[in-house]
């Protein structure tokens, strides 16, 4: 089990490193070519587009996500298809379609609502557009910007005059990358965000930094970590959510053993519940 888990994490790492970046797209079949970048997070959430030459961004609301795993038995990757509504001034003005594989995006198009005109798009593979590690997504009208490998800066921009700037934990291996996840980490029905990096040892599990969305202040706040004195893992690692029981599990390797810690929220704080060894 342990060796399988390590191989699985390595495979996921390489897949996520590629897909962490925004995609540069360009039109095909148009008299005047145009380009854009599309950004999105977990399950297509937090999406927006930015057209080439434009400073502004256009929010996208996820409408549908479908996963095709029909080729898994032949050791082929899944394909994930997304459908987003384009939202301008709280009105739907168009629809974007995109399918993502392990190493490519395809079946991309934009349908403009006012005349149902279809614009075909493809991945812009211009090698001069070197990826600098910058990624972004839009959540509750806050623009969240971070870097997957080049630096540790995190900026959450709420408006032109208000933003949070902080530093995320350092990545100590140049072959590793930072991942962002959009998830409800406190079971209140509102999405939060986390950033994870491989552990400083063998890199076989990921260490998480979580930011909770405060519905009263409409701001993201760093999750206060629990007391780790009784835990087997001295970090929030490989986090998994049990929404039915409202339990968060954290898994790590200590020595030659894998451990799982369970946590619950009590009076707004994360509290250790129990620990157990993960055995074959």
N, C-alpha and C positions, 0 to 999 in steps of 0.2 A: 504493500500500500504506500509506504513512504517513498520508494523509488518511483512509483507511478505518479505520485503527487508532485514530485520534483520535476519530472518530465512534463507533466501537464502545465505546471506553472511556467516553465521555460517556453513552452509553445504559446501560452497565452501572452507572455511578455512580448514575444516578437510580433504577434498579431497586433497587440495594443500599441506597440511603439509605432507601427506604420499608421494605424488608424487614428492616432492621437492628433495628427495634424489636420488643419482645415484643408479642404479640397479646392484647388484652382480649376475653374470651369470656363469654357468658352463656347460660344454659339457656333452652330454649323448650318449652312444653307441660307444664311442671311446676307443681304446686300452689303450691310455694314456689320462686321464682326464686333461682338461685345464680350466682355469677360466679367467674371464675378468670383468671389470666394463664398463658400458655404461652410458655416460652423455649426456643430451640434454636439451634444453630450450624450449621456446614457439614455438608451431607448429613444433617441431622437429629440430628447428634451433640450431646452435652452438654445434652440436653433435661431439663426438669423443669416441673412445674406448681405454682402457688401459689394456693390458693383464697382468695377474698375473706373477710377477717376472720380468717384463719389466719396465724400467723407461720412455721410450718414449711413445708418444701417436699417434694414427692414426686418422686423421680427417675424418669425415663423412659428406657428402653433402646430404641434404634432397631432396629426389626425388618425394615422394608422401606422402600425409596425407589424410586419409579417416576416417570420423566419422560415426559410426553406432548408430543411435538413435532410432532404430525400437522398442526397449523395453521401451521407455520412458513412454508410456501410461500405462504401468504396474508398474510404479514407480521404474524401474530398471535403473542403470547408463548407460551412453554412453560408447561405446568402440571405442578407437582411434587406428588406424593402421598406422604404419610408415614404409616407405621404404627409406633406405639411400644407397648412393653409397660410397664405401670405396675408398679414394683417397690417393695414395702414389706417391710422385714425380709428381704430377699433372696428374696422370693416374689412371683410374678406375681399381681397382684390385679385387673387389668383391662387394657383395650387402648384407646388413643386413635387416632383417624383424623382426618386433616386434609389438604386439598388447597390449594395456594398458587398464585395467579396473579401477574400483575404488580402489580395494584392491589387484590387481595382475597384472602380465605381463605374456603373453603366446604367443603361435604360433611364437616362436623366432627361427630364423635360420640365418646362414651365408652361402652364396654361393660363393665359390672361383672362380674367373673368368677364370683362366688359364686352369682348368680342369672341371669346373662346378660341383665340388664336394660340396655336401650339408652337413653342420655341424649343427646338432640339438643342441639347447641350452635351458636351463630352469633356472628359478630363483633359486639362491643358498640361501637356507633358513637356513644356518648355524647360529644358535643363538649367537655363540661366536663372530661373526662379527658385533659388536654393532655399530650403526650409530652415528658418532660424529658430525653431522650437517654440515660437509664440502660439498659444492657443487661447481661445475665448469662448464664452457662451453667455447667454442672456437669461437671467432668472429673476422674476419679480421686478422687471425693469432695471435691474442692476447688471452692469456689464462686468463680468469676471474675467480677468486676464492673468495668465500665468505662463511659465515656460516649462517645457517638458524635459529639457536637459541642459540648457545653457546657463541658467541662473536660478535663484530661489525666490524671485520677486513675485508677490501676489498683490494685485490691485483689484479692489471691488469699488466700482464707480457708480454711485447712486444718482448723481446729477453733475452738472458742470461745476458746481461749487462744493460738492461733498463726496469724498471718497476715503476708503481705507487702504493704507499701504502697509504691508507687513512682509516678513520673511518666512518661508517654509523651510523645513529641515533640509539639510544639504544632502545631495546625492554624491556618495563618495566613490562611485565607480563610473567612469565615462561610458561604459557599455550599457548602463542602465538608464531608464527614463522614468519620469513622473507621470502618474495617471490621475485623472480626475473622475469622480463618480457623483452623479446626482441621485440622491436616495433620501428617504424619510428616516433619519437616524434617531428621532425621538418619538415616533409613532403619534404625531399630532395631526397627520394628514397633509402636511406641507413639506415640500422637498427641501433638503439641506444639501450641502456639498462636502466632499472629502477629497483629500489629495494623498496619494500613497507613493512610497518609494520602497525598493527592496531593502531588507535588513542589512546591517553593516557587516554581517558575517559572511555566510555562503550565498546570501541573496535568495533563499528558498521560500521566504514568506515576505509579505509586504507590511510596512508600518504606516498607520493612518493618522492624518491630522484632520479633524472634523470641525466644520463650521455650521452651527445651527441657525436656522432662520427664525428670528424673533418676530412673531406676528404683531406684537404691540408696537415695537419701534420700527418694524420693517427693515431691519438690519441683520446682517450675519454676524454671529458671535462665536468665538473659539470655544469649542466644547471643553469644559473643565474635566480633565482626566480623572478617573476613579482612583481610589487608594489601591495601589498594587501590592500591598504588604502580604495579602493572602493569595494573590494570583500566582499562577505558574509563569505567565507571560508579563514582563514588565513594560508592556506597551499595548496599544490597541492594534492588533495584527490580523490580517486576513478576515476582516469583519464580515459577518453574515447576520441577516436579520430574520427573526422568527416573528412575523407580524401577528400571528394568531395568539401567541403567548407573550408578546411584547418583550422578547428576550434578545439580547445581542450576544453573539458568540465571538470570541477572539482566539485565534489559533497560532501557535508558534512552535519552534523546535528548540528544546533545551538539552544539550548533550546529544544523546542518540535517541531521544524520545520526542514525540509530538504531544502537545498539550492543548486542551481547550478550556478557556475560562468563560463563564456565563455571567452576564450582567443584566440588571433591571434598573429602571428609573424609580427613585423614591424621592418625593418632594423636589422633583426637578433635577436631581443629581444621579449620576450613574453609580450604581453600587454593586460590588461583587456578590454573587450568589453561590457559585460552586465552581470546582475545577475537576477535570478528569483527564486521564491519559487516553490518547487516541491509539488504539491497538489494531493490528492487522485482523 
